[in-house]
Amino acid sequence: MANESTVFFEQFLRAPAVTGAVAPSSQRLSAAVCVPVPERGDPVVVELGPGTGPFTAEIQRRLGGRGRHLAVEVNPRLALHLSARHPGVELVVDTAARLPRLLADRGVTGADVIVSGLPWAAFSSGHQSEILRAVVESLLPHGAFTTFSYVHARALPPAVRFRRRLGEAFEEVVPGRTVWRNLPPAFVYHARRPRR
C-alpha cells in the first residue's frame, strides 16, 4: 500500500479543488481540530473529508471504542485507503452536502460533534452554503463543529466569506491557535450552538 503522503499528493494533482492541500494534516493540527470529541460517553462523531485519515486516527484514539464514528469522503480512492487503515469507522463515499440524509439513512438523529477537513476556501459560494447548511441541520442543539483554514488563505475572498457564514450559522465561533507545524500552517475554528 502506498504511503499516506503519496496517496494524498496524487489525489491533489488529480483534483486540487477537491483535495485542497498538498499533504495530509499533521498530528498537531489533528489534535487541535479534534478537541471537542468527548473522552466519555457514547457520542456520535461525524468527520467530513477525512482524506487519508489523520483526523480519523485522532478521533478513534479519543473515542477509544465508544460511540459512533461516521466519515464522509467524496473521493473513492481516498475512501479505499481510509477503510483499509481504519476498518472500524463507518465510511460513506458521498458528498458532505447530503449529510442530513446520510445520517437519517443510518438511523442517526444528530451528531454531537462534526469535524471537518474540507477545503472551504476552494469551494464556490453556493457549495460553501450548501455544506454549512447540512452541518447545521445535522448537529444536535448542544453540538460542536470544528474545522480549519490555512494561514496563507485567511484574507482570500472565499475564506473571508466562509468565516462570515460560520458566524451566521453558529452562536459562538472561537478561532483557535495557529498550528505552525503543519504543511501549510493552519488555524482552527471552534463553533458551538448551531442556529436553526
C-alpha positions in Angstrom: 0.0 0.0 0.0 1.3 3.5 -0.9 2.1 5.7 2.0 -0.3 8.4 3.2 1.5 11.4 1.8 2.0 9.8 -1.6 -1.7 8.9 -1.9 -2.8 12.3 -0.8 -0.4 14.2 -3.2 -1.6 12.0 -6.1 -5.2 13.0 -5.4 -4.3 16.6 -5.0 -2.7 16.5 -8.5 -5.8 14.9 -10.0 -8.3 17.3 -8.4 -6.7 20.2 -6.4 -10.0 22.0 -5.8 -11.5 18.8 -4.2 -8.4 17.7 -2.2 -7.4 21.3 -1.3 -3.9 20.6 0.1 -0.6 19.0 -1.0 -0.1 17.0 2.2 -2.2 15.4 4.9 -2.8 17.3 8.1 -0.2 17.0 10.8 -0.7 15.3 14.2 -0.6 18.7 15.9 -3.4 20.0 13.6 -5.4 16.8 14.2 -5.1 17.2 17.9 -6.3 20.8 17.7 -9.2 20.1 15.4 -10.4 17.1 17.4 -10.5 18.9 20.9 -14.4 18.7 21.1 -14.5 14.9 20.7 -15.7 13.8 24.2 -13.5 11.3 26.0 -16.5 9.9 27.9 -20.0 8.7 27.0 -21.2 7.4 23.6 -21.1 10.4 21.3 -21.9 10.4 17.6 -18.9 12.0 15.8 -19.1 12.8 12.1 -16.0 13.5 10.1 -16.2 15.4 6.8 -13.4 15.0 4.2 -11.2 12.6 6.1 -8.8 12.2 3.2 -6.1 9.7 4.3 -7.1 9.8 7.9 -5.0 12.0 10.2 -8.2 13.3 11.9 -9.7 9.8 11.8 -6.8 8.4 13.8 -7.2 11.1 16.5 -11.0 10.7 16.7 -10.6 7.0 17.1 -7.9 7.5 19.8 -10.2 9.9 21.7 -13.3 7.6 21.4 -11.4 4.5 22.5 -14.0 2.2 21.1 -17.0 4.1 22.4 -19.7 5.9 20.5 -20.1 6.0 16.8 -17.8 7.5 14.2 -19.1 8.2 10.7 -16.7 9.5 8.0 -18.0 11.1 4.7 -15.4 11.2 1.9 -16.2 12.2 -1.7 -13.0 10.7 -3.2 -13.3 6.9 -3.8 -9.5 6.4 -3.9 -9.0 8.2 -0.5 -12.0 6.3 0.9 -10.4 3.0 -0.1 -7.2 4.0 1.6 -9.0 5.1 4.7 -11.1 2.0 5.0 -8.0 -0.2 4.9 -6.4 1.8 7.7 -9.5 2.3 9.9 -11.9 -0.6 9.4 -13.9 0.3 12.5 -15.1 3.6 11.0 -18.4 3.8 9.2 -17.3 5.2 5.9 -19.6 6.7 3.4 -18.5 7.7 -0.1 -20.7 10.7 -0.8 -20.8 14.4 -0.7 -21.0 16.3 2.7 -23.9 18.3 1.3 -26.1 15.2 1.7 -25.2 14.8 5.4 -28.7 15.0 6.9 -29.9 12.3 4.5 -26.8 10.1 5.1 -27.4 10.2 8.9 -31.1 9.6 8.6 -30.4 6.5 6.4 -28.3 5.1 9.2 -30.8 5.8 12.0 -28.8 8.7 13.4 -30.9 11.7 14.7 -28.0 14.1 15.0 -24.3 14.4 15.7 -22.7 15.5 18.9 -19.5 16.6 17.1 -18.7 17.3 13.4 -15.1 17.6 12.5 -14.3 18.9 9.0 -11.2 18.5 6.9 -12.9 20.1 3.9 -11.1 22.8 1.8 -13.7 25.6 2.4 -11.6 28.3 0.7 -11.6 26.2 -2.5 -15.4 26.0 -2.7 -17.7 28.2 -4.6 -20.1 30.4 -2.6 -23.0 28.0 -3.3 -21.1 24.9 -2.3 -20.0 26.5 1.0 -23.6 27.4 1.8 -24.9 24.0 0.9 -22.4 22.1 3.1 -22.6 24.5 6.0 -26.4 24.2 5.9 -26.0 20.4 6.0 -23.7 20.7 9.0 -26.1 22.9 11.0 -29.1 20.6 10.2 -27.1 17.6 11.3 -25.8 18.8 14.6 -27.7 18.3 17.9 -28.5 21.6 19.7 -25.5 21.1 22.1 -23.3 20.1 19.2 -19.9 21.3 18.3 -18.3 21.9 14.9 -14.6 22.3 14.2 -12.8 23.0 11.0 -9.6 24.8 10.0 -8.3 27.3 7.5 -4.8 27.8 6.1 -3.0 30.9 7.3 -2.0 31.9 3.7 -5.6 31.8 2.6 -7.1 33.8 5.5 -7.5 37.0 3.5 -8.8 35.4 0.3 -12.5 36.2 -0.5 -13.7 32.6 -0.2 -12.1 32.3 3.3 -13.5 35.6 4.4 -16.9 34.6 3.1 -16.7 31.3 4.9 -15.7 32.9 8.2 -18.7 35.3 7.9 -21.1 32.4 7.2 -19.7 30.4 10.1 -20.6 33.4 12.4 -24.1 33.4 10.9 -24.6 29.7 11.3 -23.4 29.4 15.0 -23.9 31.4 18.1 -20.3 31.0 19.2 -17.2 30.8 16.9 -13.8 30.9 18.5 -10.6 30.9 16.4 -8.0 28.6 17.8 -4.3 29.0 17.9 -2.2 28.8 14.7 -0.6 25.4 14.2 2.7 26.3 12.6 3.9 22.7 12.4 1.5 21.8 9.6 2.0 22.0 5.8 0.8 24.7 5.2 0.3 26.3 8.6 -3.3 26.4 9.7 -5.6 27.6 12.5 -8.8 26.1 13.8 -12.3 27.4 14.2 -14.4 26.0 17.1 -18.1 26.6 16.6 -20.9 25.8 19.0 -24.7 26.1 19.3 -25.9 25.9 15.7 -28.6 28.4 14.7 -31.6 26.6 13.3 
